[in-house]
């Protein structure tokens, strides 16, 4: 009796310890699960915090309205001779604004309150008046005045920055900005018309190496003059060499505006109510008329036009408030045609003025109802639209960094406002739809994030990267799933325990192989090998499945006494020499086949005869390399799922008279299907997130081509390549984080759906 009581107490003690361990393990598992959820949530919210700013709308600060003093007139001003503003701009920090008038006066003022800071007058020859004005590209900060004697005066606003020590704090410096004007080619005006007739309209562009002026004289001649300037290092005098030509007249209508792009190669002449004529002025001595295009329908009138930064695109505004973008597109015959690219959300009134940004593809529009709208061309966005009163907007300007705007309305009131507009190039349209970029023949999906000049148009399409990610996963799974799943089924159900004990650990060890090694081998060995033996490689891919079936058929034809010499479960070993022999035979046959049917070079034949693009580092190489990287993951999980099917189920099926194949198909696979499905989904997640193999084994070209012979770029590889060079806080930097967020969301959605499917499979087949 005492022994029984002692045993009960001991058992109770063991039970108590067991319950304590179970309770502790439960808390540990709960803590671990919650930690994983918290970690994933933190990652998600961190990515979102970096990404959200690029989708916030642009903001305009409180507008400041003030009046600027007008320059003194030599004679009493009349409504016809009232000094008028022709240009508004500011220095880089958007602290000091500059207003230029049609009388050659330049007023500098504080953008915060309109307080005048300085005023200068352009140096004009005695007895000569100003008859026209032209603003060059904002990035060059040069403007020109057309004079009544057929000459043009070139000048630019300057903002000299100096630092002096703060008397109150020796550790700090006081920054001082001194505004002024300068004459890049000297104070002597440039001769445009040797006949000395007044310049009615003017277009001018200045560069350190060349300056070009195009003018319409009062007697209707369209003249071009190019100047190559050189500065005497001793005296400082500027000498210019002039090349002049008269342009062919426009077909019809009165010329209303001249637009010369910053590279000084193309001239656009607005004439009539709706026509634009394009001249090629690359050869300054022999300009050519290229084409005349009607930019708006009949009955509508163009009221404003400008050229965007970079000199490629024209922006046109009309009496109905419509805004459209045009640029030259090259056709199949290698000829350029001015083509309508896109339209923007219209203004409420007739467009009165357009001002391009200095270094981006944005522009500011004003209308006759007192509205201003800030647009961005590439993303086709209206960033904001504000009413600043009822008076028509006469002149508009944008600060060099795009962080401030200035407009003048009727009544000579100037309105200035700060602008927050850091990411105008990002929109749903620019990220996921085709965009017609400058100099492209048609709309395309394109990712090209940087270039050497500020004229570059950022191309931030995530569509080709997402497509490349799915393409990589597709070809990798096409290779991995059949081999891994069928191999797992054979290893768990048919293979002998001794052979399984060798095969399974060997494949699982492959999972520890760094993917950078696989990428290195794929890029430096496999890709050239496939390129040199393309026909043989494709032949091997085609022959291998048939060789397995033929080998199995021949095995069944063998006499029974020979077949029994191979122990059950070791039949797979017979396939190893078959695989080696078939691959060797295919490679050896590949070269004669290429020589006989493909001119000795199958890649070249496909490119020339079929028009298929072929790249050495292509999807076939990546599919093979990534397939081998994913196989261990799928094989290990699927093999465990098949092997874990209870033995009494298979034994019962066999006892009822089913064959092993019938048992496999009707019992084992159904019971193991949740585990096999999980294995495939985990393998797919591994393929989607793979970086190094894709980085090293493809050309990393962001193209959308389903062909197995072309490369691609994935989201993960793009992050790996470009994150080190992305400036923190830029649109490029945040879009790389957005790429990571897209991968995160894609993985989350796929895994959630996979888990739902797995649970349904488990519930459906749990009763077997």
C-alpha positions in Angstrom: 0.0 0.0 0.0 2.8 2.3 0.9 4.5 1.5 -2.5 1.3 2.4 -4.3 1.0 5.7 -2.5 4.6 6.5 -3.2 4.2 5.7 -6.9 1.1 7.9 -7.1 3.0 10.8 -5.4 5.9 10.3 -7.8 3.6 10.2 -10.8 1.9 13.4 -9.5 5.2 15.1 -9.2 6.1 14.1 -12.8 2.7 15.3 -13.9 3.2 18.6 -12.2 6.6 19.1 -13.8 5.2 18.1 -17.2 2.4 20.7 -16.8 4.8 23.4 -15.7 7.0 22.7 -18.7 4.0 22.7 -21.0 2.9 26.0 -19.5 6.3 27.5 -19.9 6.6 26.3 -23.5 3.2 27.7 -24.3 4.3 31.2 -23.0 7.5 30.9 -24.9 5.7 30.0 -28.1 3.2 32.8 -27.6 6.0 35.3 -27.0 7.8 34.1 -30.1 4.7 34.4 -32.2 3.8 37.8 -31.0 7.4 38.9 -31.5 7.3 37.8 -35.1 4.0 39.7 -35.6 5.4 42.8 -34.0 8.6 42.6 -36.0 6.7 42.3 -39.3 4.4 45.1 -38.3 7.4 47.4 -37.5 9.0 46.6 -40.8 5.7 47.4 -42.6 5.1 50.7 -40.8 8.8 51.7 -41.3 8.6 51.1 -45.0 5.2 52.9 -45.2 6.7 55.9 -43.3 9.4 56.3 -45.9 7.0 55.7 -48.8 4.0 57.9 -47.8 5.6 61.3 -48.5 5.9 60.6 -52.3 2.2 60.3 -52.6 1.3 63.4 -50.6 -0.1 66.3 -52.7 2.0 69.4 -53.4 1.3 72.3 -51.0 1.3 76.0 -51.6 2.0 78.3 -48.6 0.1 81.4 -47.7 0.5 83.9 -50.6 2.1 87.2 -50.0 0.7 90.1 -52.1 2.6 93.4 -52.5 3.3 96.1 -55.1 6.7 96.9 -56.5 7.8 100.4 -57.4 8.1 101.2 -61.1 11.1 102.7 -62.7 11.1 106.4 -63.3 9.9 107.4 -66.8 11.6 109.9 -69.0 8.2 111.2 -70.0 4.8 111.1 -68.3 3.4 107.6 -68.5 0.3 106.9 -70.5 -1.7 103.8 -70.7 0.2 103.0 -74.0 3.6 103.6 -72.5 3.1 102.2 -69.0 6.0 100.1 -67.9 5.0 96.4 -67.9 6.6 93.3 -66.3 7.9 90.8 -68.7 9.8 88.3 -66.5 9.8 87.1 -62.9 12.4 84.9 -61.3 14.4 84.4 -58.0 17.7 83.3 -56.7 18.3 79.7 -55.7 17.2 80.0 -52.0 13.9 81.7 -53.0 14.7 84.7 -50.7 15.2 87.4 -53.3 13.0 87.9 -56.4 13.8 89.7 -59.6 11.3 91.6 -61.9 12.3 92.6 -65.4 10.3 95.2 -67.3 9.8 96.0 -70.9 11.8 99.2 -70.4 15.0 97.3 -69.3 14.6 98.0 -65.6 15.4 95.2 -63.2 14.0 95.3 -59.6 15.2 93.0 -56.9 12.9 92.5 -53.9 12.4 90.4 -50.8 10.1 87.5 -51.6 8.7 87.5 -48.0 7.3 91.0 -47.9 8.1 92.6 -51.3 10.6 95.1 -49.8 12.7 96.5 -52.7 16.4 95.6 -52.2 18.0 97.0 -55.4 17.2 98.3 -58.9 19.3 98.4 -62.0 18.7 99.6 -65.6 20.0 97.8 -68.7 22.6 99.8 -70.5 21.0 100.9 -73.8 22.6 102.9 -76.6 21.5 106.5 -76.7 18.3 107.1 -78.6 17.6 103.3 -78.9 14.4 101.8 -77.4 13.3 98.3 -76.5 10.8 96.7 -78.9 10.8 93.0 -77.7 11.9 90.7 -75.0 12.9 87.0 -74.7 13.7 84.8 -71.8 16.2 82.0 -72.4 16.1 78.7 -70.7 15.7 79.3 -66.9 18.7 77.1 -66.1 21.0 79.5 -68.1 19.5 82.7 -66.4 19.9 84.7 -69.6 17.4 87.1 -71.2 17.5 89.3 -74.2 16.0 92.7 -75.2 15.3 93.4 -78.9 16.1 97.0 -79.8 14.7 99.4 -82.3 17.9 99.6 -84.3 17.9 95.8 -85.2 20.3 94.8 -82.3 19.7 92.7 -79.2 21.1 93.2 -75.7 21.9 90.0 -73.8 22.0 90.1 -70.0 21.5 87.9 -67.0 20.6 88.4 -63.3 23.3 87.6 -60.8 23.2 86.7 -57.1 26.6 86.8 -55.5 26.8 85.1 -52.1 29.3 86.2 -49.5 30.0 85.2 -45.9 31.3 87.4 -43.1 31.9 86.6 -39.5 29.1 87.4 -37.1 30.4 90.0 -34.6 28.0 88.7 -32.0 29.1 85.1 -32.4 32.5 84.3 -33.9 31.5 80.7 -34.5 28.8 81.7 -37.0 28.9 83.4 -40.4 26.4 85.9 -41.9 25.3 85.1 -45.4 24.8 88.0 -47.7 23.2 87.9 -51.2 24.1 90.8 -53.5 21.8 91.0 -56.6 22.8 92.6 -59.8 23.0 92.1 -63.6 25.8 91.1 -65.9 26.4 91.1 -69.6 27.8 87.7 -70.8 28.8 89.0 -74.2 29.6 92.6 -73.2 27.5 95.7 -72.9 27.5 96.4 -76.6 24.3 95.0 -78.2 24.6 92.2 -80.8 23.7 92.9 -84.4 20.8 90.8 -85.5 19.5 92.8 -88.5 22.2 94.6 -90.5 19.4 96.7 -92.1 18.8 98.2 -88.6 15.0 97.6 -88.5 13.3 97.2 -85.1 13.0 93.6 -83.7 9.3 92.9 -83.3 9.7 89.5 -81.7 12.8 87.9 -80.3 14.0 84.4 -79.1 17.4 84.1 -77.6 19.5 81.3 -76.0 22.9 81.7 -74.4 25.5 79.1 -73.6 29.2 79.6 -72.7 30.2 78.4 -76.1 27.5 79.8 -78.4 24.6 82.3 -78.4 21.8 82.3 -80.9 19.1 84.9 -81.5 16.1 84.7 -83.8 14.1 87.8 -84.5 11.1 89.0 -86.5 11.8 92.5 -87.9 9.2 95.1 -88.3 9.2 94.6 -92.0 8.4 90.9 -91.7 11.8 89.2 -92.2 12.6 86.2 -89.9 16.3 86.4 -89.1 18.8 84.1 -87.3 22.1 85.2 -85.9 24.6 83.0 -84.0 27.5 84.4 -82.0 30.6 82.5 -80.8 32.1 84.6 -78.0 35.7 84.7 -76.7 37.1 86.7 -73.8 40.5 88.4 -73.7 42.1 87.1 -70.6 44.2 90.3 -70.2 41.7 93.1 -71.0 38.5 91.2 -70.2 37.0 92.3 -73.5 34.5 90.0 -75.2 34.9 89.4 -79.0 32.1 87.7 -80.9 32.0 86.0 -84.3 28.6 86.3 -86.0 26.9 83.9 -88.4 23.6 85.1 -89.9 20.9 83.7 -92.2 17.3 84.6 -93.2 14.8 81.8 -92.5 12.0 80.8 -94.9 8.8 82.5 -94.1 6.0 80.8 -92.3 3.2 79.4 -94.6 0.4 81.7 -93.4 -0.7 83.9 -90.5 1.0 86.6 -88.4 3.9 85.5 -86.3 3.0 85.8 -82.6 5.9 84.1 -80.7 9.3 82.6 -81.3 10.6 79.7 -79.2 14.2 78.6 -79.4 15.2 75.5 -77.4 18.2 75.5 -75.1 20.4 73.4 -77.3 19.9 76.0 -80.1 19.0 73.3 -82.6 15.3 73.7 -83.1 13.1 76.8 -83.5 9.3 76.9 -83.1 7.3 79.8 -84.6 3.8 80.3 -83.4 1.7 82.0 -86.1 -2.0 82.5 -86.8 -4.3 81.3 -84.1 -3.3 77.7 -83.9 -0.3 76.9 -86.1 3.3 76.0 -85.1 6.1 75.8 -87.6 9.3 73.9 -86.8 12.7 75.0 -88.2 15.9 73.0 -87.9 18.6 75.6 -87.1 21.5 73.2 -86.2 23.3 74.6 -89.2 23.2 78.3 -88.5 24.1 79.2 -92.0 21.4 77.0 -93.6 18.3 76.8 -91.5 15.5 74.5 -92.8 11.7 74.6 -92.5 10.7 71.1 -91.4 6.9 71.2 -90.9 3.9 73.2 -89.9 1.4 71.7 -87.5 -2.1 72.8 -86.3 -1.8 72.4 -82.5 -5.4 73.1 -81.7 -8.8 72.5 -83.4 -10.3 75.1 -85.7 -12.1 77.7 -83.7 -9.7 77.5 -80.8 -6.8 79.9 -80.3 -3.4 79.4 -78.7 -2.8 82.0 -76.0 0.5 80.9 -74.4 3.3 78.5 -75.2 6.6 77.6 -73.6 9.4 75.0 -73.8 10.0 72.7 -70.8 13.4 72.2 -69.2 15.8 70.3 -71.5 14.4 71.8 -74.7 12.4 68.8 -76.0 8.8 69.5 -75.1 6.4 72.3 -76.0 3.5 73.2 -73.6 0.6 75.0 -75.3 -2.3 76.8 -73.6 -5.6 77.9 -75.3 -8.5 80.2 -74.9 -10.6 77.3 -73.5 -8.0 76.6 -70.8 -6.8 73.5 -72.4 -3.1 72.5 -71.9 -1.2 70.0 -74.0 2.3 68.7 -74.5 4.0 68.2 -77.8 7.5 67.0 -78.9 9.2 65.5 -81.9 8.8 61.8 -82.5 10.9 59.9 -85.0 9.0 57.8 -87.5 10.0 54.6 -89.4 11.7 56.7 -92.1 13.9 58.4 -89.5 12.0 61.7 -89.9 10.9 63.8 -86.9 7.3 65.0 -86.5 5.9 67.3 -83.9 3.4 65.0 -82.1 0.7 65.5 -79.5 1.8 63.5 -76.4 -0.7 64.2 -73.6 -3.3 66.7 -72.4 -3.6 68.0 -68.9 -6.6 68.9 -66.7 -7.7 72.3 -68.1 -7.7 75.6 -66.4 -10.9 77.4 -65.5 -10.3 80.3 -67.9 -8.2 81.2 -70.9 -4.5 80.5 -70.3 -2.6 83.8 -70.1 0.9 82.7 -69.1 3.2 79.6 -68.8 6.4 79.4 -66.8 8.6 76.2 -66.9 10.6 74.9 -64.0 14.4 75.3 -64.1 15.5 71.7 -63.9 12.3 69.5 -63.9 9.5 68.8 -66.3 7.0 71.0 -64.3 5.3 74.2 -65.3 3.1 76.9 -63.8 0.0 78.1 -65.7 -2.2 81.2 -65.1 -5.5 82.2 -66.6 -7.6 85.2 -67.0 -9.9 84.4 -64.1 -7.1 84.7 -61.5 -6.3 80.9 -61.2 -2.8 79.4 -61.1 -2.1 75.7 -61.6 1.1 73.8 -61.1 1.6 70.8 -63.4 4.1 68.0 -64.0 4.4 66.7 -67.5 5.8 63.2 -67.2 3.4 62.0 -64.5 0.5 64.0 -66.1 -0.3 65.5 -62.7 -2.1 68.7 -61.7 -0.2 69.3 -58.5 -2.5 72.1 -57.2 -4.9 74.7 -58.5 -5.5 77.9 -56.5 -7.5 81.1 -57.1 -5.5 84.2 -56.2 -8.2 86.7 -57.0 -10.4 87.8 -59.9 -7.7 89.7 -61.8 -6.1 87.9 -64.8 -2.6 86.5 -64.2 -0.2 88.4 -66.5 3.3 87.0 -65.7 4.5 83.9 -63.7 7.8 82.6 -62.5 9.2 79.6 -60.6 12.2 79.6 -58.2 15.2 77.5 -59.4 14.6 74.7 -56.9 10.8 74.8 -57.6 10.1 75.7 -54.0 8.5 79.1 -54.6 6.3 80.8 -57.2 5.8 84.4 -58.3 2.9 85.8 -60.3 1.9 89.3 -61.3 -1.8 90.1 -61.8 -3.6 93.0 -63.4 -3.0 96.1 -61.3 0.7 95.4 -61.0 0.3 93.4 -57.8 2.9 90.7 -57.3 2.0 87.5 -55.4 4.7 85.2 -54.0 4.2 81.9 -52.2 6.4 79.0 -50.9 5.7 75.6 -52.5 6.3 72.1 -51.1 6.6 70.0 -54.2 9.4 67.4 -53.7 8.0 64.4 -55.6 6.0 65.6 -58.6 7.3 62.8 -60.9 5.4 60.1 -59.0 1.9 59.1 -59.8 -0.1 55.9 -60.3 0.1 56.6 -64.1 3.9 57.0 -64.1 4.5 53.9 -61.9 2.2 51.4 -63.4 1.1 52.5 -66.9 2.9 53.2 -70.1 4.4 56.7 -70.3 5.4 58.5 -73.5 8.9 59.9 -72.5 10.7 62.6 -74.4 12.5 61.3 -77.6 10.7 58.0 -77.4 8.8 56.8 -80.5 5.8 55.5 -78.4 4.7 55.1 -74.8 6.7 52.5 -72.9 7.2 50.9 -69.5 10.7 52.1 -68.4 12.8 52.3 -65.3 15.8 54.6 -65.7 16.5 56.5 -62.5 19.5 58.6 -63.1 21.6 60.3 -65.8 24.5 62.7 -66.2 22.5 65.9 -66.9 19.7 67.7 -65.2 17.7 67.7 -68.4 17.1 64.0 -67.9 13.5 62.9 -67.5 13.2 60.4 -64.6 11.6 57.2 -65.6 10.1 55.5 -62.6 7.9 52.7 -64.0 7.7 49.8 -61.5 5.8 47.7 -64.1 8.9 46.1 -65.8 10.5 45.4 -62.4 7.3 43.7 -61.1 7.0 41.8 -64.4 10.7 40.8 -64.1 10.1 39.5 -60.5 7.1 37.4 -61.6 9.0 36.2 -64.7 12.0 35.1 -62.6 9.7 33.2 -60.2 7.8 31.6 -63.1 10.8 30.2 -64.8 12.4 29.1 -61.5 9.2 27.3 -60.4 8.9 25.8 -63.9 12.3 24.1 -63.3 12.0 23.5 -59.5 8.4 22.3 -58.9 8.4 19.2 -61.1 11.9 18.1 -60.0 11.4 18.9 -56.3 7.8 17.6 -55.9 8.3 14.4 -58.0 11.6 13.8 -56.3 10.1 14.2 -52.9 7.3 11.8 -53.7 9.7 9.2 -55.0 12.1 9.6 -52.1 9.4 9.4 -49.4 7.2 6.7 -50.9 9.3 4.5 -53.2 13.0 5.0 -52.3 14.8 2.5 -50.0 15.5 3.8 -46.5 19.3 3.5 -47.0 19.2 5.5 -50.3 16.8 8.0 -48.8 19.2 8.5 -45.9 21.8 9.7 -48.5 19.7 11.6 -50.9 17.6 13.7 -48.5 20.5 15.1 -46.4 22.5 15.8 -49.6 19.6 17.8 -51.1 19.0 19.6 -47.8 22.7 20.6 -47.6 22.3 22.3 -51.0 20.0 24.7 -49.3 22.9 26.0 -47.3 24.9 26.8 -50.4 25.1 30.6 -50.7 23.1 31.9 -53.6 26.0 34.2 -54.5 27.9 31.1 -55.5 25.1 29.9 -57.7 24.9 33.4 -59.2 28.6 33.4 -59.8 28.5 30.0 -61.6 25.4 30.9 -63.6 26.9 34.2 -64.8 30.5 33.1 -65.5 30.0 29.5 -66.5 26.4 28.5 -67.2 25.5 31.6 -69.3 28.5 31.3 -71.8 28.0 27.5 -71.9 24.3 27.8 -72.8 25.2 30.6 -75.3 27.7 28.3 -77.1 25.5 25.2 -76.9 22.0 26.7 -77.2 20.6 24.0 -79.6 22.1 21.3 -77.4 20.7 22.8 -74.2 17.2 23.1 -75.7 17.5 19.6 -77.1 18.5 18.2 -73.6 15.5 20.0 -72.0 13.3 18.3 -74.5 14.8 14.8 -74.4 15.2 14.3 -70.7 11.5 13.8 -69.8 11.2 11.3 -72.7 14.3 9.5 -71.7 12.9 8.9 -68.3 9.7 7.4 -69.8 11.7 5.3 -72.2 14.0 4.1 -69.5 11.1 3.1 -67.3 9.5 1.2 -70.2 12.7 -0.7 -71.0 13.0 -1.5 -67.3 9.7 -3.3 -67.4 10.7 -5.2 -70.4 13.7 -6.7 -68.7 13.5 -10.3 -67.6 12.4 -10.7 -64.0 15.7 -12.4 -62.9 17.7 -9.4 -64.1 15.3 -6.8 -62.7 15.4 -8.5 -59.2 19.2 -7.9 -59.0 18.4 -4.2 -58.3 17.0 -4.0 -54.8 13.5 -2.3 -54.5 13.8 1.4 -54.0 17.1 1.7 -55.8 15.7 2.1 -59.3 16.4 5.8 -59.3 20.1 5.1 -59.4 19.6 3.8 -62.9 18.6 7.2 -64.1 21.9 8.9 -63.2 23.9 7.4 -66.1 20.8 8.0 -68.4 20.8 11.7 -67.5 24.5 12.0 -68.1 24.3 10.2 -71.4 21.3 12.1 -72.7 22.8 15.5 -71.8 26.1 14.5 -73.4 24.4 13.3 -76.5 22.2 16.4 -76.8 25.3 18.7 -76.5 27.1 16.7 -79.1 24.2 16.8 -81.5 23.6 20.5 -80.9 26.5 21.8 -83.1 25.6 19.7 -86.2 21.9 20.7 -85.8 23.0 24.4 -85.6 25.2 24.0 -88.6 22.5 22.3 -90.7 19.4 24.3 -89.8 20.5 27.5 -88.2 23.5 28.7 -90.1 25.9 27.6 -87.4 24.7 30.2 -85.0 21.3 29.7 -83.5 21.1 32.9 -81.4 22.0 34.9 -84.5 19.5 33.0 -86.6 16.7 33.7 -84.1 17.5 37.4 -84.0 17.7 37.8 -87.8 15.1 35.3 -89.0 12.5 35.3 -86.3 13.1 38.8 -84.9 13.5 37.4 -81.4 15.8 39.3 -79.0 18.5 37.1 -77.6 20.7 37.9 -74.6 23.5 35.7 -73.3 22.3 36.1 -69.7 18.7 35.3 -70.1 15.7 33.7 -68.4 16.7 30.2 -69.3 20.0 30.6 -67.4 18.2 32.2 -64.4 15.5 29.6 -64.4 18.0 26.8 -64.2 20.1 28.5 -61.6 17.2 29.7 -59.4 15.5 26.4 -59.9 18.4 24.6 -58.3 18.4 27.2 -55.5 14.6 26.6 -54.8 14.6 22.8 -55.2 16.0 22.0 -51.7 13.3 24.1 -50.0 10.4 22.5 -51.9 11.9 19.0 -51.7 12.6 19.0 -48.0 9.1 20.2 -47.0 7.2 18.1 -49.6 9.2 15.0 -48.7 8.4 15.4 -45.0 4.7 15.9 -45.8 4.6 12.7 -47.9 6.7 10.7 -45.5 4.5 11.8 -42.6 1.4 10.2 -44.0 0.3 7.7 -41.4 1.3 4.1 -42.3 -2.0 2.7 -41.4 -3.6 4.6 -44.3 -1.3 3.2 -46.9 -1.4 -0.3 -45.3 -5.2 -0.2 -45.3 -5.3 0.8 -48.9 -2.9 -1.9 -50.0 -4.8 -4.5 -47.9 -8.0 -3.6 -49.7 -6.3 -4.5 -53.0 -5.1 -1.1 -54.3 -1.8 -0.9 -56.0 1.0 1.2 -54.8 0.3 3.8 -57.5 -3.4 3.8 -56.7 -2.6 4.3 -53.0 -0.2 7.1 -53.9 -2.7 8.9 -56.0 -5.9 8.4 -53.9 -4.5 8.4 -50.4 -0.9 9.6 -50.0 -1.1 12.7 -52.2 -4.5 13.8 -50.9 -3.3 13.5 -47.3 0.0 15.2 -48.0 -1.5 17.9 -50.3 -1.5 20.7 -47.6 2.2 20.1 -47.0 3.1 19.9 -50.7 1.1 23.1 -51.4 3.0 24.8 -48.5 6.3 23.7 -49.9 5.5 25.1 -53.4 4.3 28.4 -51.9 7.5 28.7 -49.7 9.6 28.0 -52.7 7.8 30.6 -54.7 8.4 33.1 -51.9 12.1 32.2 -52.0 12.1 32.7 -55.8 10.3 36.1 -55.6 12.7 37.5 -53.1 15.9 36.1 -54.7 18.5 38.8 -55.3 22.1 37.6 -56.0 21.3 35.0 -58.7 19.2 37.5 -60.6 21.8 40.2 -60.1 24.7 38.1 -61.5 23.0 35.9 -64.1 20.8 38.4 -66.0 21.6 41.6 -67.9 19.5 43.5 -65.3 17.5 45.2 -68.1 14.2 46.5 -67.1 12.2 45.2 -70.0 8.8 43.5 -70.3 9.4 40.5 -72.5 8.1 37.0 -71.7 10.6 35.4 -74.0 12.9 32.8 -72.3 15.8 34.2 -74.3 15.8 37.8 -72.8 16.8 39.1 -69.4 14.9 41.1 -66.9 15.3 43.1 -63.7 13.5 42.2 -60.5 12.4 44.4 -57.7 14.8 42.9 -55.2 17.8 43.1 -57.6 16.9 46.7 -58.4 17.0 47.5 -54.7 20.3 45.8 -54.3 21.8 47.6 -57.3 20.5 51.2 -56.8 20.1 51.6 -53.1 23.8 52.4 -52.5 23.7 55.3 -55.0 20.2 56.7 -54.1 20.4 60.0 -52.3 18.5 59.9 -49.0 15.1 61.5 -49.2 14.8 61.7 -53.0 12.0 60.2 -55.1 14.5 57.6 -56.3 15.3 56.6 -52.7 11.7 56.4 -51.6 10.6 54.5 -54.6 13.2 51.8 -53.8 11.5 51.5 -50.4 8.2 51.4 -52.2 9.6 48.5 -54.3 10.3 46.7 -51.0 6.8 47.5 -49.8 5.4 46.0 -53.0 7.4 42.9 -52.4 6.3 42.8 -48.8 2.6 43.2 -49.7 2.9 40.6 -52.5 4.5 38.1 -50.2 1.9 38.8 -47.5 -1.1 38.4 -49.8 0.3 35.2 -51.5 1.1 33.6 -48.2 -2.3 34.5 -46.7 -4.1 33.0 -49.7 -1.8 30.0 -49.5 -2.6 29.5 -45.9 -6.3 29.7 -46.5 -6.0 27.1 -49.3 -3.8 24.9 -47.1 -6.4 25.0 -44.3 -9.2 24.1 -46.7 -7.1 21.2 -48.0 -6.4 20.0 -44.5 -10.1 20.2 -43.5 -11.2 18.4 -46.7 -8.8 15.5 -46.5 -8.4 15.1 -42.7 -11.2 12.5 -42.7 -9.3 10.1 -44.9 
